[in-house]
């Protein structure tokens, strides 16, 4: 099983992501690698401050955008909700969704990184 097959099993819309890049698998793999690195850079701790979370809004928005562009659907959908909740001053609800998505997010990042090492 390869990267694309494993990512599909994790809920990533590989076909949609490739379609955005006119089927260029090499570029898509490179962008997935960049996405995994961005997750580390913009990582949002689930125990963020419930009163001042402007930095978390910026980070979640960045992850949402990157995930959407690559059709990393489960991450995109979760972070869309998180951004909306934070922007409407609902940090506890946002935190709950973040805690739910983090295990899958980690699986996706590990999958990408595993195949980065193979190349």
LINGIQUI-V886591 format. One line per field, one symbol per residue. ss: DSSP state (@ for helix, = for strand, . for the rest). psi: psi as a letter, one per 20 degrees, with the letter a starting at -180 (. if undefined). Layout:
ss: ???
psi: ???
//
This chain:
ss: ..@@@@@@@....@@@@@@@....@@@@@@@@@@@@@@@@@............@@@@@@@@@@@@@@@@...@@@@@@@@@@@@@@@...@@@@@@@@@@@@@@@@@@@@@@@@@@@@.
psi: paggghhghjjpmgggghhhkkjnhggggghhghgghhgggjpopikqpihokhhhggghgggggggghjkmghgggghgggggghhklmhghghggghhhgghggggghgghghhhi.
//
